[in-house]
């Protein structure tokens, strides 16, 4: 039997690169123009993004729930037995995921959420141990 286990979100290099390029250009422009208030706002936004990256994780609880946490923006709990299907995706829609290497979890009748656990295999295995009826669709099967 599993106790409460936390799965960290994978941090996608594509996100990090995009943030560095976009915010780096803005910081350079603000410093050049000596717009200190704007620079402060950009740096505050950067710290907010770092906070989101650090506080995005998924917990499988002892009472068979999946808690999905993303800073103070997203905090949801769903019954693992309500999960119908998990699909591996690169869907760019917003969700509590810090990478485009994602899993879309379909639960209840019509609900779904996008997440990006770092160790997808272990995460899926843990969920299917609790609910063996979950349909799994991965992009490619890998040996391991």
Backbone as CSV, one residue per row, in Angstrom:
resi,resn,N_x,N_y,N_z,CA_x,CA_y,CA_z,C_x,C_y,C_z
1,UNK,0.855,-1.199,0.000,0.000,0.000,0.000,0.890,1.248,0.000
2,UNK,0.495,2.230,-0.780,1.270,3.465,-0.890,0.794,4.472,0.149
3,UNK,1.726,5.193,0.713,1.332,6.315,1.556,1.295,7.559,0.665
4,UNK,1.170,8.724,1.276,1.082,9.955,0.496,2.399,10.206,-0.234
5,UNK,2.342,10.365,-1.550,3.542,10.591,-2.348,3.364,11.843,-3.191
6,UNK,4.409,12.686,-3.183,4.396,13.919,-3.960,5.230,13.739,-5.218
7,UNK,4.657,14.153,-6.339,5.348,14.130,-7.625,5.579,15.572,-8.056
8,UNK,6.837,15.933,-8.228,7.158,17.295,-8.664,6.811,17.468,-10.140
9,UNK,6.505,18.692,-10.516,6.233,19.005,-11.912,7.552,19.105,-12.665
10,UNK,7.546,18.606,-13.881,8.714,18.742,-14.747,8.802,20.207,-15.172
11,UNK,10.009,20.756,-15.177,10.184,22.131,-15.639,10.739,22.066,-17.056
12,UNK,9.921,22.530,-18.000,10.295,22.449,-19.405,11.303,23.506,-19.798
13,UNK,12.366,23.080,-20.463,13.383,24.038,-20.914,12.808,25.047,-21.900
14,UNK,11.761,24.634,-22.640,11.144,25.580,-23.579,10.526,26.760,-22.830
15,UNK,9.929,26.504,-21.657,9.380,27.581,-20.834,10.496,28.483,-20.319
16,UNK,11.535,27.861,-19.778,12.656,28.612,-19.213,13.297,29.495,-20.288
17,UNK,13.545,28.933,-21.468,14.155,29.673,-22.569,13.280,30.865,-22.971
18,UNK,11.975,30.627,-23.130,11.035,31.682,-23.516,11.045,32.818,-22.493
19,UNK,11.020,32.462,-21.217,11.010,33.464,-20.147,12.310,34.265,-20.153
20,UNK,13.450,33.569,-20.289,14.747,34.259,-20.296,14.827,35.233,-21.466
21,UNK,14.402,34.797,-22.646,14.467,35.664,-23.836,13.538,36.870,-23.675
22,UNK,12.266,36.609,-23.362,11.289,37.702,-23.270,11.599,38.676,-22.136
23,UNK,11.831,38.136,-20.943,12.088,39.024,-19.810,13.480,39.644,-19.890
24,UNK,14.443,38.904,-20.421,15.794,39.441,-20.583,15.793,40.682,-21.460
25,UNK,15.048,40.618,-22.568,14.948,41.781,-23.459,14.290,42.951,-22.729
26,UNK,13.225,42.658,-21.979,12.517,43.715,-21.246,13.419,44.358,-20.196
27,UNK,14.160,43.535,-19.463,15.073,44.059,-18.433,16.113,44.974,-19.087
28,UNK,16.680,44.538,-20.192,17.686,45.336,-20.900,17.096,46.689,-21.313
29,UNK,15.896,46.670,-21.880,15.237,47.906,-22.327,14.965,48.835,-21.137
30,UNK,14.452,48.277,-20.039,14.113,49.096,-18.866,15.357,49.706,-18.222
31,UNK,16.437,48.921,-18.136,17.681,49.445,-17.550,18.257,50.533,-18.459
32,UNK,18.250,50.288,-19.763,18.767,51.279,-20.730,18.003,52.589,-20.631
33,UNK,16.695,52.501,-20.475,15.849,53.693,-20.420,15.695,54.217,-18.986
34,UNK,16.330,53.552,-18.035,16.255,53.911,-16.614,14.804,53.975,-16.107
35,UNK,14.009,53.009,-16.552,12.613,52.899,-16.101,12.567,51.920,-14.935
36,UNK,12.913,52.418,-13.744,13.098,51.543,-12.584,11.799,50.916,-12.105
37,UNK,10.685,51.636,-12.185,9.403,51.070,-11.748,9.018,49.895,-12.658
38,UNK,9.190,50.102,-13.959,8.886,49.035,-14.915,9.814,47.836,-14.684
39,UNK,11.082,48.120,-14.405,12.049,47.056,-14.116,11.612,46.273,-12.879
40,UNK,11.180,46.986,-11.853,10.704,46.334,-10.633,9.510,45.426,-10.933
41,UNK,8.583,45.898,-11.768,7.403,45.099,-12.131,7.823,43.828,-12.873
42,UNK,8.757,43.956,-13.803,9.251,42.796,-14.556,9.925,41.795,-13.618
43,UNK,10.753,42.295,-12.692,11.429,41.399,-11.745,10.427,40.730,-10.800
44,UNK,9.391,41.467,-10.398,8.339,40.885,-9.559,7.625,39.767,-10.320
45,UNK,7.375,39.999,-11.612,6.743,38.990,-12.462,7.646,37.755,-12.572
46,UNK,8.953,37.983,-12.711,9.916,36.880,-12.794,9.886,36.043,-11.507
47,UNK,9.875,36.711,-10.348,9.806,35.980,-9.083,8.501,35.213,-8.952
48,UNK,7.409,35.778,-9.478,6.120,35.084,-9.479,6.211,33.796,-10.307
49,UNK,6.845,33.874,-11.474,7.010,32.696,-12.334,7.850,31.631,-11.624
50,UNK,8.936,32.059,-10.985,9.774,31.115,-10.233,8.957,30.460,-9.119
51,UNK,8.141,31.256,-8.435,7.270,30.744,-7.377,6.320,29.679,-7.931
52,UNK,5.728,29.940,-9.090,4.814,28.978,-9.723,5.563,27.685,-10.052
53,UNK,6.766,27.809,-10.617,7.555,26.622,-10.968,7.858,25.777,-9.724
54,UNK,8.211,26.440,-8.623,8.581,25.736,-7.394,7.362,25.106,-6.721
55,UNK,6.206,25.747,-6.835,5.024,25.290,-6.090,4.023,24.518,-6.942
56,UNK,4.473,23.972,-8.065,3.592,23.128,-8.874,3.988,21.677,-8.635
57,UNK,3.036,20.917,-8.072,3.284,19.507,-7.779,1.948,18.771,-7.666
58,UNK,2.058,17.451,-7.603,0.875,16.586,-7.590,1.066,15.571,-6.473
59,UNK,0.037,15.394,-5.635,0.133,14.488,-4.494,-0.930,13.409,-4.613
60,UNK,-0.492,12.157,-4.478,-1.435,11.046,-4.390,-1.554,10.739,-2.899
61,UNK,-2.761,10.949,-2.367,-2.974,10.845,-0.924,-3.384,9.428,-0.531
62,UNK,-3.290,9.169,0.766,-3.662,7.854,1.299,-5.148,7.552,1.095
63,UNK,-5.981,8.597,1.052,-7.420,8.376,0.861,-7.806,8.365,-0.625
64,UNK,-6.830,8.035,-1.476,-7.040,7.819,-2.913,-7.546,9.057,-3.657
65,UNK,-6.960,10.194,-3.317,-7.229,11.428,-4.043,-5.957,11.877,-4.740
66,UNK,-6.132,12.629,-5.820,-5.016,13.271,-6.500,-5.163,14.765,-6.248
67,UNK,-4.212,15.326,-5.505,-4.218,16.771,-5.252,-3.285,17.412,-6.262
68,UNK,-3.779,18.445,-6.931,-3.008,19.159,-7.945,-2.819,20.583,-7.441
69,UNK,-1.555,20.986,-7.296,-1.258,22.297,-6.711,-0.363,23.091,-7.647
70,UNK,-0.720,24.356,-7.843,0.092,25.256,-8.666,0.035,26.633,-8.006
71,UNK,0.978,26.871,-7.085,0.981,28.126,-6.343,-0.348,28.349,-5.655
72,UNK,-0.801,29.588,-5.643,-2.126,29.895,-5.095,-3.167,29.955,-6.206
73,UNK,-2.739,29.717,-7.454,-3.645,29.828,-8.598,-4.529,28.608,-8.783
74,UNK,-3.994,27.436,-8.448,-4.712,26.197,-8.732,-4.485,25.239,-7.581
75,UNK,-5.577,24.803,-6.975,-5.507,23.842,-5.885,-6.750,22.980,-5.972
76,UNK,-6.594,21.800,-6.549,-7.749,20.947,-6.784,-7.462,19.535,-6.305
77,UNK,-8.499,18.866,-5.889,-8.375,17.483,-5.458,-9.438,16.678,-6.191
78,UNK,-9.028,15.538,-6.758,-10.022,14.703,-7.430,-9.837,13.258,-7.007
79,UNK,-10.925,12.523,-7.009,-10.887,11.112,-6.621,-10.219,10.313,-7.735
80,UNK,-9.223,9.520,-7.374,-8.506,8.725,-8.372,-9.459,7.740,-9.047
81,UNK,-10.465,7.279,-8.326,-11.443,6.367,-8.939,-12.346,7.055,-9.959
82,UNK,-12.316,8.409,-9.992,-13.115,9.136,-10.998,-12.327,9.337,-12.297
83,UNK,-11.022,8.981,-12.286,-10.187,9.147,-13.483,-10.538,8.059,-14.490
84,UNK,-10.867,8.484,-15.724,-11.252,7.545,-16.783,-10.108,7.258,-17.730
85,UNK,-9.314,8.302,-18.021,-8.322,8.172,-19.088,-7.181,9.143,-18.840
86,UNK,-5.958,8.731,-19.237,-4.784,9.606,-19.194,-4.126,9.541,-20.562
87,UNK,-3.926,10.718,-21.160,-3.315,10.804,-22.492,-2.036,11.627,-22.391
88,UNK,-0.979,11.141,-23.027,0.271,11.905,-23.122,0.084,12.935,-24.234
89,UNK,0.410,14.195,-23.950,0.119,15.263,-24.908,1.145,16.391,-24.813
90,UNK,1.179,17.222,-25.843,1.955,18.467,-25.822,1.002,19.650,-25.949
91,UNK,-0.236,19.467,-25.538,-1.266,20.493,-25.597,-0.763,21.771,-24.905
92,UNK,-0.726,22.904,-25.646,-0.187,24.143,-25.076,-1.184,24.934,-24.224
93,UNK,-2.415,24.428,-24.063,-3.395,25.141,-23.233,-2.857,25.312,-21.818
94,UNK,-3.393,26.289,-21.115,-2.914,26.531,-19.760,-3.403,25.444,-18.824
95,UNK,-2.619,25.215,-17.822,-2.953,24.231,-16.812,-1.849,24.223,-15.777
96,UNK,-2.045,23.486,-14.682,-1.018,23.419,-13.651,0.146,22.532,-14.099
97,UNK,0.825,22.976,-15.166,1.928,22.226,-15.759,3.040,23.210,-16.109
98,UNK,4.286,22.848,-15.809,5.407,23.744,-16.093,6.295,23.194,-17.213
99,UNK,5.684,22.382,-18.077,6.364,21.829,-19.240,5.307,21.529,-20.289
100,UNK,5.716,21.454,-21.561,4.775,21.039,-22.612,4.726,19.515,-22.720
101,UNK,5.565,18.814,-21.956,5.559,17.358,-21.902,4.529,16.987,-20.840
102,UNK,3.289,16.763,-21.266,2.164,16.741,-20.334,1.343,15.458,-20.378
103,UNK,0.543,15.332,-19.341,-0.494,14.308,-19.292,-1.822,15.038,-19.166
104,UNK,-2.790,14.608,-19.967,-4.140,15.141,-19.805,-4.946,14.073,-19.091
105,UNK,-5.470,14.436,-17.937,-6.241,13.505,-17.126,-7.720,13.820,-17.304
106,UNK,-8.463,12.801,-17.738,-9.910,12.928,-17.906,-10.569,12.258,-16.712
107,UNK,-11.455,13.000,-16.045,-12.110,12.453,-14.857,-13.568,12.892,-14.826
108,UNK,-14.335,12.259,-13.941,-15.787,12.469,-13.882,-16.377,12.268,-15.269
109,UNK,-17.432,13.007,-15.599,-18.080,12.843,-16.900,-17.337,13.589,-18.008
110,UNK,-17.081,14.892,-17.788,-16.510,15.733,-18.842,-15.334,16.587,-18.409
111,UNK,-14.751,16.310,-17.251,-13.670,17.153,-16.742,-12.311,16.645,-17.204
112,UNK,-11.377,17.593,-17.372,-9.997,17.192,-17.646,-9.047,18.270,-17.134
113,UNK,-7.806,17.855,-16.891,-6.792,18.777,-16.410,-5.454,18.378,-17.042
114,UNK,-4.624,19.386,-17.345,-3.290,19.157,-17.908,-2.259,19.284,-16.790
115,UNK,-1.413,18.264,-16.654,-0.355,18.310,-15.656,0.951,17.829,-16.281
116,UNK,2.071,18.046,-15.578,3.370,17.640,-16.133,4.275,17.035,-15.065
117,UNK,3.923,15.848,-14.550,4.807,15.244,-13.549,6.159,14.881,-14.156
118,UNK,7.215,15.086,-13.376,8.569,14.808,-13.857,8.734,13.326,-14.186
119,UNK,8.265,12.446,-13.285,8.373,11.003,-13.496,7.000,10.463,-13.904
120,UNK,6.687,10.617,-15.208,5.357,10.242,-15.698,5.059,8.757,-15.505
121,UNK,6.055,7.906,-15.800,5.848,6.449,-15.695,5.457,6.032,-14.290
122,UNK,6.221,6.516,-13.316,5.965,6.169,-11.918,4.611,6.730,-11.471
123,UNK,4.318,7.953,-11.897,3.053,8.611,-11.565,1.864,7.808,-12.100
124,UNK,1.933,7.433,-13.384,0.844,6.658,-14.008,0.712,5.293,-13.340
125,UNK,1.850,4.655,-13.073,1.828,3.340,-12.427,1.150,3.427,-11.068
126,UNK,1.466,4.477,-10.315,0.864,4.677,-8.994,-0.661,4.844,-9.121
127,UNK,-1.087,5.672,-10.080,-2.530,5.886,-10.276,-3.235,4.590,-10.685
128,UNK,-2.628,3.833,-11.597,-3.282,2.599,-12.080,-3.238,1.477,-11.036
129,UNK,-2.340,1.592,-10.059,-2.349,0.646,-8.930,-3.623,0.861,-8.113
130,UNK,-4.022,2.116,-7.974,-5.227,2.462,-7.211,-6.483,2.232,-8.055
131,UNK,-6.424,2.645,-9.329,-7.572,2.500,-10.233,-7.108,1.804,-11.523
132,UNK,-7.184,0.462,-11.566,-6.705,-0.284,-12.741,-7.558,-0.064,-13.996
133,UNK,-8.704,0.591,-13.864,-9.595,0.815,-15.017,-9.213,2.030,-15.842
134,UNK,-8.197,2.777,-15.428,-7.798,3.978,-16.170,-7.228,3.556,-17.525
135,UNK,-7.762,4.169,-18.579,-7.251,3.936,-19.933,-6.032,4.832,-20.128
136,UNK,-4.922,4.251,-20.583,-3.671,4.993,-20.758,-3.334,5.062,-22.237
137,UNK,-3.083,6.269,-22.741,-2.656,6.457,-24.138,-1.378,7.265,-24.156
138,UNK,-0.250,6.559,-24.336,1.047,7.229,-24.417,1.404,7.405,-25.874
139,UNK,2.239,8.414,-26.165,2.625,8.703,-27.551,3.418,7.555,-28.148
140,UNK,4.398,7.066,-27.402,5.151,5.909,-27.889,5.483,5.020,-26.709
141,UNK,5.436,3.733,-26.919,5.760,2.785,-25.859,7.271,2.653,-25.789
142,UNK,7.813,2.783,-24.595,9.253,2.614,-24.426,9.507,1.422,-23.502
143,UNK,10.570,0.727,-23.766,10.938,-0.428,-22.927,11.561,0.086,-21.650
144,UNK,11.293,-0.607,-20.552,11.946,-0.190,-19.321,11.430,-0.892,-18.179
